[in-house]
Amino acid sequence: MRKSLLTALTLSAALSFAPAAFASAQMITQAPISAAAYSPLYTESDWMTLSVPVGALGGTIPSDLALSASGLPDGTSITLSGVSQVGNEAVLTVSVARSDTTQAVNATALIKLTSGDKTLTSFNVPVVGVAYAGSF
């Protein structure tokens, strides 16, 4: 009787602390560039921007900075149309286009930033676009 009562009390005490442990957990609000959360890029846009720490590019923005995107449906592309520096961030202006607007896009692009043959950084960005036919 004593052993089962002690086991029941120990188990009860352990379970009473579990909710307190979960309640004190805090959400992660900032992640390194490799796991950064980006807002989606929308198809048929040429005004979207991505911010990347200049440190991820080697400390300066290279004059031959290039962007490549993979993981998108055929006919969907992301191109780099401009780069500026704001504080410690490189602001990349990108254009997102697709050849077939009758097919929806809901993909994650792997963006690679390169200088010459060297990959400086890479990250994932969601890309979305609704399907529609005709013109607006």
N, C-alpha and C positions, 0 to 999 in steps of 0.2 A: 504494500500500500504506500509506504513511504517513497519508494523508488518511482512509482507511477505518478504520484503527486508532484514530486520534484521535477520529473520530466515535463509534466503538464505546465507547471509554473515557468520553467525555462523556455518552453516553446511559446507560451503566452507572452512572456517578456520580450522575446526576440521579435515576434510579430508586431508588438506594439511600437517598436522602433522603426519598422520598415516604412510606414507612411511618412514619418518625419524625415527620413533620409531622402525619399523621393520628392517631398515638398521643398527641400532646400536646394535641389538641383537647379542650375541656371542654364538658360539657353545660350548657345554660342552665337554672338552677334557679329563677329568679325572673323574671317578666315584668311589664310594666306592665299596668294594669287592663284595657286594651283587648285584651290577649292572655292574660289570666290563665287558668289552668287550674282549672276547678271540678270537684269531684266531682259525679256525677250526682244529680239530684233524682229521687225515686221517686214514682210515682203513688200515690194513696190515702194521702197523708201530710200531716200538718198540723204537723210538728215540724222540718222541714228549715230550715236557715239558710244565708244567703249573707253573706259579709263583703266590705265595700267600704270602701276608704280614705275617711275623712271629707273629705279634700282633693279627692277626685273629685266630691264633692257641693257644693263651693264653700267648704269649711272648717267648715261647721256642718250639722247635720241639719235640713232645713226641716220646719216643722210640717205642710205639705201635701204631703209626699213621696208620690209615687204610683209604682206599678210596672205596666208593661204588658209582655206577652209575645206574641211572634209566632213563626211557624215551627212551630207544634205541630199535630198532627192535629185535625180537627174534634172538638169535645167535650172537649178536653183544655185545662186552664187552670192558671195559676199566679196566686195572689193574695197580696198582702202582708197579713199579719195582725199584725205588730208590728215595731217598730224600737227598738233600744237602742244605746248607744255603749259600747264597751269599748276604752279607750285611744284610739288614732287610727283605730279601725275602727267603721263602722256595721254592726251585726249585724241583718240583715233576716230575720225569721221569715216563712216562706212556706208556703202550703198548695198542694198539687198534687192536682188532681182530674181525673177523666175520666168521661164518661157511658157508655162502652161498655167493659166489662172483658173482653169476648171478643176484642178486638183489641189486639195488642201495641203498645207505644209505644217507639220508638227514634228520637228526634229531637233536634235542637239548637234550643233556644229562644233568640231574641234578646230579651234583657231590656233595657228602657229605664226609667231612673229619671228622673222629671220632677218639677218644682215649678212649678205653674201651667202656662203654655204653654212653659216652657223645659226642654229635655232636658239633664239634668246629666251623665249618663254612660250608656253602653250596653255590654253584653258578652254573650257566648254561654255557655250552660249546657246540658250534655246532660240530657235527660229520658228516663227509661226506666220501663217497666212491662210485666210479663208478662201474657199472655192467659190467662184462666181462665173457666170457666163454673161456675155454682153458687155456693154460699156456703161459708164455712169455719167 
